[in-house]
Every structure is written in C-alpha cells, then in structure tokens.
Amino acid sequence: MSITVVLHEPQDLVNIAHVVRALKNFELRDLRLVNPPEYDAYRIGGTAPQTQEVLGRLGRFGRLRGARA
C-alpha cells in the first residue's frame, strides 16, 4: 500500500516541515505540494532535520488535479 499526502496551498514553511517530519516518523515518503506561495527545501530541512529522503521525493504542482494523478 502506498500513501501520498497532498498539501493544498500550504501557507507556511514550518507547516510543511511539520508534515515532512511526520512522514519521516511514520516511514512514509510521498508528499505533494500544490501551489505553495513559498518553498525553500533548505529552510524546511533545517526545521525538520534528517528528512532528506522525504524532501528528495517531494513533488510540487500548480493544480490539485496534477497532484492527485
């Protein structure tokens, strides 16, 4: 079974970092961001250290439809 988490228009990098950390803690790897107003993998990684495998697979999409495919 594969679980993919989709965040639609997340407003804060800290929120993204918390989700990245939760995915790491539960050994999940697939996160998709839809139209985030700001994205900085370095800052997210600083807030959620040792999550490179989640950040490396993170997908960014302009529309929700694309993230759900």
PQR file of N, CA, C, O and H, with PARSE charges and radii, in Angstrom:
ATOM      1  N   MET A   1       0.848  -1.183   0.000 -0.4000 1.5000
ATOM      2  CA  MET A   1       0.000   0.000   0.000 -0.0000 2.0000
ATOM      3  C   MET A   1       0.890   1.241   0.000  0.5500 1.7000
ATOM      4  O   MET A   1       1.900   1.296   0.701 -0.5500 1.4000
ATOM      5  N   SER A   2       0.505   2.214  -0.782 -0.4000 1.5000
ATOM      6  CA  SER A   2       1.251   3.455  -0.879 -0.0000 2.0000
ATOM      7  C   SER A   2       0.355   4.621  -0.462  0.5500 1.7000
ATOM      8  O   SER A   2      -0.765   4.767  -0.953 -0.5500 1.4000
ATOM      9  H   SER A   2      -0.316   2.169  -1.351  0.4000 1.0000
ATOM     10  N   ILE A   3       0.860   5.436   0.440 -0.4000 1.5000
ATOM     11  CA  ILE A   3       0.117   6.603   0.913 -0.0000 2.0000
ATOM     12  C   ILE A   3       0.832   7.848   0.428  0.5500 1.7000
ATOM     13  O   ILE A   3       2.040   7.994   0.611 -0.5500 1.4000
ATOM     14  H   ILE A   3       1.769   5.318   0.839  0.4000 1.0000
ATOM     15  N   THR A   4       0.076   8.746  -0.193 -0.4000 1.5000
ATOM     16  CA  THR A   4       0.603  10.022  -0.650 -0.0000 2.0000
ATOM     17  C   THR A   4      -0.148  11.132   0.070  0.5500 1.7000
ATOM     18  O   THR A   4      -1.378  11.140   0.099 -0.5500 1.4000
ATOM     19  H   THR A   4      -0.905   8.627  -0.341  0.4000 1.0000
ATOM     20  N   VAL A   5       0.587  12.057   0.646 -0.4000 1.5000
ATOM     21  CA  VAL A   5      -0.006  13.197   1.339 -0.0000 2.0000
ATOM     22  C   VAL A   5       0.068  14.404   0.404  0.5500 1.7000
ATOM     23  O   VAL A   5       1.116  14.695  -0.173 -0.5500 1.4000
ATOM     24  H   VAL A   5       1.586  12.051   0.623  0.4000 1.0000
ATOM     25  N   VAL A   6      -1.066  15.101   0.266 -0.4000 1.5000
ATOM     26  CA  VAL A   6      -1.139  16.284  -0.588 -0.0000 2.0000
ATOM     27  C   VAL A   6      -1.506  17.481   0.288  0.5500 1.7000
ATOM     28  O   VAL A   6      -2.505  17.453   1.006 -0.5500 1.4000
ATOM     29  H   VAL A   6      -1.917  14.864   0.735  0.4000 1.0000
ATOM     30  N   LEU A   7      -0.686  18.534   0.221 -0.4000 1.5000
ATOM     31  CA  LEU A   7      -0.993  19.787   0.912 -0.0000 2.0000
ATOM     32  C   LEU A   7      -1.383  20.810  -0.143  0.5500 1.7000
ATOM     33  O   LEU A   7      -0.603  21.120  -1.044 -0.5500 1.4000
ATOM     34  H   LEU A   7       0.126  18.557  -0.363  0.4000 1.0000
ATOM     35  N   HIS A   8      -2.584  21.324  -0.024 -0.4000 1.5000
ATOM     36  CA  HIS A   8      -3.093  22.289  -0.996 -0.0000 2.0000
ATOM     37  C   HIS A   8      -2.848  23.706  -0.486  0.5500 1.7000
ATOM     38  O   HIS A   8      -3.407  24.115   0.532 -0.5500 1.4000
ATOM     39  H   HIS A   8      -3.218  21.072   0.708  0.4000 1.0000
ATOM     40  N   GLU A   9      -2.016  24.442  -1.197 -0.4000 1.5000
ATOM     41  CA  GLU A   9      -1.671  25.819  -0.875 -0.0000 2.0000
ATOM     42  C   GLU A   9      -1.235  26.008   0.587  0.5500 1.7000
ATOM     43  O   GLU A   9      -1.809  26.828   1.305 -0.5500 1.4000
ATOM     44  H   GLU A   9      -1.562  24.109  -2.023  0.4000 1.0000
ATOM     45  N   PRO A  10      -0.220  25.247   1.026 -0.5600 1.5000
ATOM     46  CA  PRO A  10       0.267  25.431   2.399  0.2800 2.0000
ATOM     47  C   PRO A  10       0.823  26.847   2.559  0.5500 1.7000
ATOM     48  O   PRO A  10       1.516  27.347   1.673 -0.5500 1.4000
ATOM     49  N   GLN A  11       0.527  27.477   3.662 -0.4000 1.5000
ATOM     50  CA  GLN A  11       0.834  28.893   3.841 -0.0000 2.0000
ATOM     51  C   GLN A  11       2.155  29.183   4.535  0.5500 1.7000
ATOM     52  O   GLN A  11       2.619  30.323   4.517 -0.5500 1.4000
ATOM     53  H   GLN A  11      -0.035  27.070   4.382  0.4000 1.0000
ATOM     54  N   ASP A  12       2.766  28.188   5.141 -0.4000 1.5000
ATOM     55  CA  ASP A  12       3.961  28.464   5.938 -0.0000 2.0000
ATOM     56  C   ASP A  12       4.953  27.317   5.800  0.5500 1.7000
ATOM     57  O   ASP A  12       4.561  26.150   5.801 -0.5500 1.4000
ATOM     58  H   ASP A  12       2.390  27.262   5.156  0.4000 1.0000
ATOM     59  N   LEU A  13       6.226  27.645   5.682 -0.4000 1.5000
ATOM     60  CA  LEU A  13       7.260  26.616   5.577 -0.0000 2.0000
ATOM     61  C   LEU A  13       7.316  25.728   6.817  0.5500 1.7000
ATOM     62  O   LEU A  13       7.648  24.546   6.722 -0.5500 1.4000
ATOM     63  H   LEU A  13       6.544  28.593   5.682  0.4000 1.0000
ATOM     64  N   VAL A  14       6.996  26.291   7.970 -0.4000 1.5000
ATOM     65  CA  VAL A  14       7.012  25.498   9.198 -0.0000 2.0000
ATOM     66  C   VAL A  14       5.935  24.415   9.146  0.5500 1.7000
ATOM     67  O   VAL A  14       6.157  23.302   9.622 -0.5500 1.4000
ATOM     68  H   VAL A  14       6.727  27.251   8.047  0.4000 1.0000
ATOM     69  N   ASN A  15       4.784  24.726   8.580 -0.4000 1.5000
ATOM     70  CA  ASN A  15       3.731  23.724   8.436 -0.0000 2.0000
ATOM     71  C   ASN A  15       4.195  22.588   7.532  0.5500 1.7000
ATOM     72  O   ASN A  15       3.961  21.415   7.823 -0.5500 1.4000
ATOM     73  H   ASN A  15       4.603  25.630   8.194  0.4000 1.0000
ATOM     74  N   ILE A  16       4.852  22.945   6.438 -0.4000 1.5000
ATOM     75  CA  ILE A  16       5.380  21.923   5.536 -0.0000 2.0000
ATOM     76  C   ILE A  16       6.412  21.070   6.272  0.5500 1.7000
ATOM     77  O   ILE A  16       6.408  19.845   6.147 -0.5500 1.4000
ATOM     78  H   ILE A  16       5.043  23.897   6.202  0.4000 1.0000
ATOM     79  N   ALA A  17       7.282  21.704   7.027 -0.4000 1.5000
ATOM     80  CA  ALA A  17       8.317  20.984   7.772 -0.0000 2.0000
ATOM     81  C   ALA A  17       7.709  20.012   8.782  0.5500 1.7000
ATOM     82  O   ALA A  17       8.226  18.910   8.964 -0.5500 1.4000
ATOM     83  H   ALA A  17       7.285  22.699   7.129  0.4000 1.0000
ATOM     84  N   HIS A  18       6.633  20.404   9.431 -0.4000 1.5000
ATOM     85  CA  HIS A  18       5.982  19.503  10.392 -0.0000 2.0000
ATOM     86  C   HIS A  18       5.410  18.278   9.694  0.5500 1.7000
ATOM     87  O   HIS A  18       5.483  17.167  10.221 -0.5500 1.4000
ATOM     88  H   HIS A  18       6.213  21.299   9.283  0.4000 1.0000
ATOM     89  N   VAL A  19       4.849  18.475   8.523 -0.4000 1.5000
ATOM     90  CA  VAL A  19       4.308  17.337   7.767 -0.0000 2.0000
ATOM     91  C   VAL A  19       5.451  16.446   7.280  0.5500 1.7000
ATOM     92  O   VAL A  19       5.341  15.220   7.313 -0.5500 1.4000
ATOM     93  H   VAL A  19       4.790  19.377   8.095  0.4000 1.0000
ATOM     94  N   VAL A  20       6.536  17.053   6.833 -0.4000 1.5000
ATOM     95  CA  VAL A  20       7.703  16.277   6.406 -0.0000 2.0000
ATOM     96  C   VAL A  20       8.227  15.427   7.560  0.5500 1.7000
ATOM     97  O   VAL A  20       8.554  14.255   7.375 -0.5500 1.4000
ATOM     98  H   VAL A  20       6.625  18.048   6.806  0.4000 1.0000
ATOM     99  N   ARG A  21       8.307  16.017   8.746 -0.4000 1.5000
ATOM    100  CA  ARG A  21       8.763  15.277   9.931 -0.0000 2.0000
ATOM    101  C   ARG A  21       7.803  14.134  10.260  0.5500 1.7000
ATOM    102  O   ARG A  21       8.248  13.030  10.575 -0.5500 1.4000
ATOM    103  H   ARG A  21       8.042  16.970   8.897  0.4000 1.0000
ATOM    104  N   ALA A  22       6.506  14.379  10.192 -0.4000 1.5000
ATOM    105  CA  ALA A  22       5.522  13.322  10.465 -0.0000 2.0000
ATOM    106  C   ALA A  22       5.659  12.179   9.459  0.5500 1.7000
ATOM    107  O   ALA A  22       5.591  11.009   9.836 -0.5500 1.4000
ATOM    108  H   ALA A  22       6.145  15.275   9.936  0.4000 1.0000
ATOM    109  N   LEU A  23       5.851  12.511   8.195 -0.4000 1.5000
ATOM    110  CA  LEU A  23       6.038  11.469   7.189 -0.0000 2.0000
ATOM    111  C   LEU A  23       7.271  10.638   7.509  0.5500 1.7000
ATOM    112  O   LEU A  23       7.229   9.410   7.429 -0.5500 1.4000
ATOM    113  H   LEU A  23       5.907  13.461   7.889  0.4000 1.0000
ATOM    114  N   LYS A  24       8.352  11.284   7.865 -0.4000 1.5000
ATOM    115  CA  LYS A  24       9.583  10.580   8.229 -0.0000 2.0000
ATOM    116  C   LYS A  24       9.346   9.669   9.434  0.5500 1.7000
ATOM    117  O   LYS A  24       9.791   8.522   9.441 -0.5500 1.4000
ATOM    118  H   LYS A  24       8.387  12.281   7.930  0.4000 1.0000
ATOM    119  N   ASN A  25       8.651  10.173  10.445 -0.4000 1.5000
ATOM    120  CA  ASN A  25       8.405   9.381  11.650 -0.0000 2.0000
ATOM    121  C   ASN A  25       7.585   8.134  11.373  0.5500 1.7000
ATOM    122  O   ASN A  25       7.767   7.112  12.034 -0.5500 1.4000
ATOM    123  H   ASN A  25       8.289  11.106  10.439  0.4000 1.0000
ATOM    124  N   PHE A  26       6.682   8.208  10.402 -0.4000 1.5000
ATOM    125  CA  PHE A  26       5.823   7.075  10.076 -0.0000 2.0000
ATOM    126  C   PHE A  26       6.320   6.305   8.862  0.5500 1.7000
ATOM    127  O   PHE A  26       5.604   5.473   8.305 -0.5500 1.4000
ATOM    128  H   PHE A  26       6.534   9.039   9.865  0.4000 1.0000
ATOM    129  N   GLU A  27       7.559   6.592   8.456 -0.4000 1.5000
ATOM    130  CA  GLU A  27       8.215   5.910   7.346 -0.0000 2.0000
ATOM    131  C   GLU A  27       7.436   6.017   6.042  0.5500 1.7000
ATOM    132  O   GLU A  27       7.398   5.076   5.249 -0.5500 1.4000
ATOM    133  H   GLU A  27       8.141   7.268   8.909  0.4000 1.0000
ATOM    134  N   LEU A  28       6.817   7.171   5.830 -0.4000 1.5000
ATOM    135  CA  LEU A  28       6.153   7.472   4.572 -0.0000 2.0000
ATOM    136  C   LEU A  28       7.077   8.391   3.788  0.5500 1.7000
ATOM    137  O   LEU A  28       7.915   9.077   4.374 -0.5500 1.4000
ATOM    138  H   LEU A  28       6.848   7.935   6.474  0.4000 1.0000
ATOM    139  N   ARG A  29       6.931   8.410   2.469 -0.4000 1.5000
ATOM    140  CA  ARG A  29       7.899   9.148   1.667 -0.0000 2.0000
ATOM    141  C   ARG A  29       7.290  10.107   0.655  0.5500 1.7000
ATOM    142  O   ARG A  29       8.012  10.943   0.111 -0.5500 1.4000
ATOM    143  H   ARG A  29       6.251   7.853   1.993  0.4000 1.0000
ATOM    144  N   ASP A  30       6.001  10.022   0.381 -0.4000 1.5000
ATOM    145  CA  ASP A  30       5.426  10.777  -0.729 -0.0000 2.0000
ATOM    146  C   ASP A  30       4.617  11.982  -0.254  0.5500 1.7000
ATOM    147  O   ASP A  30       3.559  11.842   0.359 -0.5500 1.4000
ATOM    148  H   ASP A  30       5.415   9.344   0.823  0.4000 1.0000
ATOM    149  N   LEU A  31       5.142  13.162  -0.552 -0.4000 1.5000
ATOM    150  CA  LEU A  31       4.471  14.414  -0.234 -0.0000 2.0000
ATOM    151  C   LEU A  31       4.374  15.239  -1.504  0.5500 1.7000
ATOM    152  O   LEU A  31       5.344  15.370  -2.251 -0.5500 1.4000
ATOM    153  H   LEU A  31       6.002  13.276  -1.050  0.4000 1.0000
ATOM    154  N   ARG A  32       3.200  15.789  -1.740 -0.4000 1.5000
ATOM    155  CA  ARG A  32       2.972  16.647  -2.894 -0.0000 2.0000
ATOM    156  C   ARG A  32       2.423  17.981  -2.418  0.5500 1.7000
ATOM    157  O   ARG A  32       1.478  18.036  -1.631 -0.5500 1.4000
ATOM    158  H   ARG A  32       2.412  15.683  -1.133  0.4000 1.0000
ATOM    159  N   LEU A  33       3.024  19.044  -2.904 -0.4000 1.5000
ATOM    160  CA  LEU A  33       2.596  20.396  -2.557 -0.0000 2.0000
ATOM    161  C   LEU A  33       1.909  21.014  -3.767  0.5500 1.7000
ATOM    162  O   LEU A  33       2.419  20.957  -4.886 -0.5500 1.4000
ATOM    163  H   LEU A  33       3.792  18.999  -3.543  0.4000 1.0000
ATOM    164  N   VAL A  34       0.755  21.597  -3.525 -0.4000 1.5000
ATOM    165  CA  VAL A  34       0.022  22.269  -4.591 -0.0000 2.0000
ATOM    166  C   VAL A  34       0.110  23.769  -4.369  0.5500 1.7000
ATOM    167  O   VAL A  34      -0.404  24.302  -3.385 -0.5500 1.4000
ATOM    168  H   VAL A  34       0.341  21.643  -2.616  0.4000 1.0000
ATOM    169  N   ASN A  35       0.767  24.432  -5.297 -0.4000 1.5000
ATOM    170  CA  ASN A  35       0.818  25.885  -5.328 -0.0000 2.0000
ATOM    171  C   ASN A  35       1.234  26.521  -3.992  0.5500 1.7000
ATOM    172  O   ASN A  35       0.526  27.385  -3.476 -0.5500 1.4000
ATOM    173  H   ASN A  35       1.184  23.998  -6.096  0.4000 1.0000
ATOM    174  N   PRO A  36       2.371  26.102  -3.433 -0.5600 1.5000
ATOM    175  CA  PRO A  36       2.816  26.763  -2.192  0.2800 2.0000
ATOM    176  C   PRO A  36       3.316  28.168  -2.522  0.5500 1.7000
ATOM    177  O   PRO A  36       4.078  28.333  -3.475 -0.5500 1.4000
ATOM    178  N   PRO A  37       2.906  29.185  -1.760 -0.5600 1.5000
ATOM    179  CA  PRO A  37       3.376  30.542  -2.037  0.2800 2.0000
ATOM    180  C   PRO A  37       4.881  30.684  -1.814  0.5500 1.7000
ATOM    181  O   PRO A  37       5.518  31.565  -2.393 -0.5500 1.4000
ATOM    182  N   GLU A  38       5.443  29.818  -0.977 -0.4000 1.5000
ATOM    183  CA  GLU A  38       6.876  29.864  -0.688 -0.0000 2.0000
ATOM    184  C   GLU A  38       7.364  28.427  -0.548  0.5500 1.7000
ATOM    185  O   GLU A  38       6.682  27.581   0.032 -0.5500 1.4000
ATOM    186  H   GLU A  38       4.925  29.103  -0.507  0.4000 1.0000
ATOM    187  N   TYR A  39       8.546  28.164  -1.083 -0.4000 1.5000
ATOM    188  CA  TYR A  39       9.155  26.843  -0.921 -0.0000 2.0000
ATOM    189  C   TYR A  39      10.664  26.998  -0.867  0.5500 1.7000
ATOM    190  O   TYR A  39      11.267  27.577  -1.771 -0.5500 1.4000
ATOM    191  H   TYR A  39       9.100  28.851  -1.554  0.4000 1.0000
ATOM    192  N   ASP A  40      11.268  26.487   0.178 -0.4000 1.5000
ATOM    193  CA  ASP A  40      12.714  26.526   0.334 -0.0000 2.0000
ATOM    194  C   ASP A  40      13.134  25.236   1.044  0.5500 1.7000
ATOM    195  O   ASP A  40      13.015  25.126   2.264 -0.5500 1.4000
ATOM    196  H   ASP A  40      10.778  26.016   0.911  0.4000 1.0000
ATOM    197  N   ALA A  41      13.620  24.273   0.279 -0.4000 1.5000
ATOM    198  CA  ALA A  41      13.973  22.969   0.833 -0.0000 2.0000
ATOM    199  C   ALA A  41      15.029  23.087   1.931  0.5500 1.7000
ATOM    200  O   ALA A  41      15.009  22.325   2.898 -0.5500 1.4000
ATOM    201  H   ALA A  41      13.716  24.363  -0.712  0.4000 1.0000
ATOM    202  N   TYR A  42      15.941  24.028   1.786 -0.4000 1.5000
ATOM    203  CA  TYR A  42      16.994  24.215   2.791 -0.0000 2.0000
ATOM    204  C   TYR A  42      16.392  24.608   4.139  0.5500 1.7000
ATOM    205  O   TYR A  42      16.752  24.044   5.172 -0.5500 1.4000
ATOM    206  H   TYR A  42      15.958  24.647   1.001  0.4000 1.0000
ATOM    207  N   ARG A  43      15.485  25.563   4.125 -0.4000 1.5000
ATOM    208  CA  ARG A  43      14.858  26.002   5.381 -0.0000 2.0000
ATOM    209  C   ARG A  43      13.950  24.916   5.959  0.5500 1.7000
ATOM    210  O   ARG A  43      13.899  24.733   7.175 -0.5500 1.4000
ATOM    211  H   ARG A  43      15.192  26.020   3.286  0.4000 1.0000
ATOM    212  N   ILE A  44      13.249  24.210   5.109 -0.4000 1.5000
ATOM    213  CA  ILE A  44      12.393  23.115   5.589 -0.0000 2.0000
ATOM    214  C   ILE A  44      13.271  22.043   6.228  0.5500 1.7000
ATOM    215  O   ILE A  44      12.955  21.535   7.303 -0.5500 1.4000
ATOM    216  H   ILE A  44      13.291  24.359   4.121  0.4000 1.0000
ATOM    217  N   GLY A  45      14.370  21.704   5.567 -0.4000 1.5000
ATOM    218  CA  GLY A  45      15.298  20.717   6.118 -0.0000 2.0000
ATOM    219  C   GLY A  45      15.922  21.163   7.424  0.5500 1.7000
ATOM    220  O   GLY A  45      16.227  20.331   8.279 -0.5500 1.4000
ATOM    221  H   GLY A  45      14.628  22.117   4.694  0.4000 1.0000
ATOM    222  N   GLY A  46      16.117  22.462   7.593 -0.4000 1.5000
ATOM    223  CA  GLY A  46      16.650  22.978   8.856 -0.0000 2.0000
ATOM    224  C   GLY A  46      15.659  22.851   9.993  0.5500 1.7000
ATOM    225  O   GLY A  46      16.044  22.643  11.144 -0.5500 1.4000
ATOM    226  H   GLY A  46      15.870  23.138   6.898  0.4000 1.0000
ATOM    227  N   THR A  47      14.375  22.977   9.668 -0.4000 1.5000
ATOM    228  CA  THR A  47      13.333  22.836  10.679 -0.0000 2.0000
ATOM    229  C   THR A  47      13.028  21.364  10.955  0.5500 1.7000
ATOM    230  O   THR A  47      12.660  20.999  12.071 -0.5500 1.4000
ATOM    231  H   THR A  47      14.063  23.146   8.733  0.4000 1.0000
ATOM    232  N   ALA A  48      13.183  20.522   9.928 -0.4000 1.5000
ATOM    233  CA  ALA A  48      12.924  19.084  10.057 -0.0000 2.0000
ATOM    234  C   ALA A  48      14.182  18.333   9.608  0.5500 1.7000
ATOM    235  O   ALA A  48      14.222  17.811   8.494 -0.5500 1.4000
ATOM    236  H   ALA A  48      13.482  20.818   9.021  0.4000 1.0000
ATOM    237  N   PRO A  49      15.207  18.275  10.462 -0.5600 1.5000
ATOM    238  CA  PRO A  49      16.465  17.648  10.062  0.2800 2.0000
ATOM    239  C   PRO A  49      16.319  16.149   9.820  0.5500 1.7000
ATOM    240  O   PRO A  49      15.409  15.499  10.335 -0.5500 1.4000
ATOM    241  N   GLN A  50      17.241  15.625   9.021 -0.4000 1.5000
ATOM    242  CA  GLN A  50      17.311  14.201   8.684 -0.0000 2.0000
ATOM    243  C   GLN A  50      16.060  13.711   7.961  0.5500 1.7000
ATOM    244  O   GLN A  50      15.589  12.597   8.194 -0.5500 1.4000
ATOM    245  H   GLN A  50      17.980  16.153   8.603  0.4000 1.0000
ATOM    246  N   THR A  51      15.538  14.547   7.094 -0.4000 1.5000
ATOM    247  CA  THR A  51      14.352  14.180   6.315 -0.0000 2.0000
ATOM    248  C   THR A  51      14.634  14.270   4.813  0.5500 1.7000
ATOM    249  O   THR A  51      13.719  14.484   4.018 -0.5500 1.4000
ATOM    250  H   THR A  51      15.920  15.451   6.905  0.4000 1.0000
ATOM    251  N   GLN A  52      15.903  14.105   4.430 -0.4000 1.5000
ATOM    252  CA  GLN A  52      16.297  14.281   3.041 -0.0000 2.0000
ATOM    253  C   GLN A  52      15.545  13.342   2.095  0.5500 1.7000
ATOM    254  O   GLN A  52      15.216  13.732   0.975 -0.5500 1.4000
ATOM    255  H   GLN A  52      16.646  13.932   5.076  0.4000 1.0000
ATOM    256  N   GLU A  53      15.269  12.111   2.531 -0.4000 1.5000
ATOM    257  CA  GLU A  53      14.585  11.177   1.631 -0.0000 2.0000
ATOM    258  C   GLU A  53      13.153  11.615   1.333  0.5500 1.7000
ATOM    259  O   GLU A  53      12.634  11.345   0.250 -0.5500 1.4000
ATOM    260  H   GLU A  53      15.537  11.794   3.441  0.4000 1.0000
ATOM    261  N   VAL A  54      12.523  12.281   2.275 -0.4000 1.5000
ATOM    262  CA  VAL A  54      11.177  12.819   2.020 -0.0000 2.0000
ATOM    263  C   VAL A  54      11.291  14.055   1.129  0.5500 1.7000
ATOM    264  O   VAL A  54      10.551  14.184   0.154 -0.5500 1.4000
ATOM    265  H   VAL A  54      12.945  12.501   3.155  0.4000 1.0000
ATOM    266  N   LEU A  55      12.202  14.955   1.454 -0.4000 1.5000
ATOM    267  CA  LEU A  55      12.370  16.173   0.660 -0.0000 2.0000
ATOM    268  C   LEU A  55      12.815  15.852  -0.768  0.5500 1.7000
ATOM    269  O   LEU A  55      12.434  16.549  -1.709 -0.5500 1.4000
ATOM    270  H   LEU A  55      12.803  14.850   2.247  0.4000 1.0000
ATOM    271  N   GLY A  56      13.613  14.807  -0.928 -0.4000 1.5000
ATOM    272  CA  GLY A  56      14.086  14.432  -2.251 -0.0000 2.0000
ATOM    273  C   GLY A  56      12.983  13.912  -3.164  0.5500 1.7000
ATOM    274  O   GLY A  56      13.101  13.994  -4.387 -0.5500 1.4000
ATOM    275  H   GLY A  56      13.922  14.241  -0.163  0.4000 1.0000
ATOM    276  N   ARG A  57      11.929  13.386  -2.590 -0.4000 1.5000
ATOM    277  CA  ARG A  57      10.818  12.854  -3.382 -0.0000 2.0000
ATOM    278  C   ARG A  57       9.645  13.825  -3.470  0.5500 1.7000
ATOM    279  O   ARG A  57       8.663  13.545  -4.157 -0.5500 1.4000
ATOM    280  H   ARG A  57      11.833  13.320  -1.596  0.4000 1.0000
ATOM    281  N   LEU A  58       9.733  14.934  -2.799 -0.4000 1.5000
ATOM    282  CA  LEU A  58       8.644  15.898  -2.745 -0.0000 2.0000
ATOM    283  C   LEU A  58       8.313  16.411  -4.150  0.5500 1.7000
ATOM    284  O   LEU A  58       9.202  16.774  -4.920 -0.5500 1.4000
ATOM    285  H   LEU A  58      10.531  15.161  -2.240  0.4000 1.0000
ATOM    286  N   GLY A  59       7.024  16.431  -4.460 -0.4000 1.5000
ATOM    287  CA  GLY A  59       6.581  16.942  -5.749 -0.0000 2.0000
ATOM    288  C   GLY A  59       5.847  18.259  -5.576  0.5500 1.7000
ATOM    289  O   GLY A  59       5.105  18.449  -4.612 -0.5500 1.4000
ATOM    290  H   GLY A  59       6.302  16.136  -3.834  0.4000 1.0000
ATOM    291  N   ARG A  60       6.060  19.168  -6.522 -0.4000 1.5000
ATOM    292  CA  ARG A  60       5.360  20.459  -6.488 -0.0000 2.0000
ATOM    293  C   ARG A  60       4.493  20.564  -7.731  0.5500 1.7000
ATOM    294  O   ARG A  60       4.924  20.243  -8.838 -0.5500 1.4000
ATOM    295  H   ARG A  60       6.662  19.014  -7.305  0.4000 1.0000
ATOM    296  N   PHE A  61       3.271  21.015  -7.527 -0.4000 1.5000
ATOM    297  CA  PHE A  61       2.292  21.079  -8.602 -0.0000 2.0000
ATOM    298  C   PHE A  61       1.585  22.430  -8.578  0.5500 1.7000
ATOM    299  O   PHE A  61       1.452  23.058  -7.528 -0.5500 1.4000
ATOM    300  H   PHE A  61       2.921  21.276  -6.628  0.4000 1.0000
ATOM    301  N   GLY A  62       1.143  22.858  -9.727 -0.4000 1.5000
ATOM    302  CA  GLY A  62       0.422  24.119  -9.836 -0.0000 2.0000
ATOM    303  C   GLY A  62      -1.067  23.971  -9.593  0.5500 1.7000
ATOM    304  O   GLY A  62      -1.751  24.932  -9.242 -0.5500 1.4000
ATOM    305  H   GLY A  62       1.251  22.349 -10.581  0.4000 1.0000
ATOM    306  N   ARG A  63      -1.570  22.734  -9.788 -0.4000 1.5000
ATOM    307  CA  ARG A  63      -3.009  22.498  -9.621 -0.0000 2.0000
ATOM    308  C   ARG A  63      -3.230  21.200  -8.871  0.5500 1.7000
ATOM    309  O   ARG A  63      -2.429  20.269  -8.961 -0.5500 1.4000
ATOM    310  H   ARG A  63      -1.015  21.953 -10.073  0.4000 1.0000
ATOM    311  N   LEU A  64      -4.319  21.149  -8.136 -0.4000 1.5000
ATOM    312  CA  LEU A  64      -4.655  19.968  -7.350 -0.0000 2.0000
ATOM    313  C   LEU A  64      -4.827  18.744  -8.232  0.5500 1.7000
ATOM    314  O   LEU A  64      -4.428  17.643  -7.852 -0.5500 1.4000
ATOM    315  H   LEU A  64      -4.970  21.905  -8.064  0.4000 1.0000
ATOM    316  N   ARG A  65      -5.410  18.924  -9.393 -0.4000 1.5000
ATOM    317  CA  ARG A  65      -5.637  17.799 -10.305 -0.0000 2.0000
ATOM    318  C   ARG A  65      -4.326  17.089 -10.635  0.5500 1.7000
ATOM    319  O   ARG A  65      -4.283  15.859 -10.656 -0.5500 1.4000
ATOM    320  H   ARG A  65      -5.735  19.818  -9.702  0.4000 1.0000
ATOM    321  N   GLY A  66      -3.279  17.827 -10.888 -0.4000 1.5000
ATOM    322  CA  GLY A  66      -1.985  17.222 -11.201 -0.0000 2.0000
ATOM    323  C   GLY A  66      -1.391  16.453 -10.034  0.5500 1.7000
ATOM    324  O   GLY A  66      -0.751  15.420 -10.233 -0.5500 1.4000
ATOM    325  H   GLY A  66      -3.314  18.826 -10.871  0.4000 1.0000
ATOM    326  N   ALA A  67      -1.592  16.938  -8.835 -0.4000 1.5000
ATOM    327  CA  ALA A  67      -1.047  16.283  -7.645 -0.0000 2.0000
ATOM    328  C   ALA A  67      -1.782  14.996  -7.324  0.5500 1.7000
ATOM    329  O   ALA A  67      -1.214  14.093  -6.709 -0.5500 1.4000
ATOM    330  H   ALA A  67      -2.112  17.777  -8.674  0.4000 1.0000
ATOM    331  N   ARG A  68      -3.022  14.903  -7.728 -0.4000 1.5000
ATOM    332  CA  ARG A  68      -3.824  13.716  -7.429 -0.0000 2.0000
ATOM    333  C   ARG A  68      -3.589  12.592  -8.433  0.5500 1.7000
ATOM    334  O   ARG A  68      -3.965  11.447  -8.180 -0.5500 1.4000
ATOM    335  H   ARG A  68      -3.483  15.636  -8.227  0.4000 1.0000
ATOM    336  N   ALA A  69      -2.985  12.900  -9.541 -0.4000 1.5000
ATOM    337  CA  ALA A  69      -2.809  11.884 -10.603 -0.0000 2.0000
ATOM    338  C   ALA A  69      -1.781  10.850 -10.230  0.5500 1.7000
ATOM    339  O   ALA A  69      -1.517   9.933 -11.008 -0.5500 1.4000
ATOM    340  H   ALA A  69      -2.679  13.830  -9.746  0.4000 1.0000
TER
END
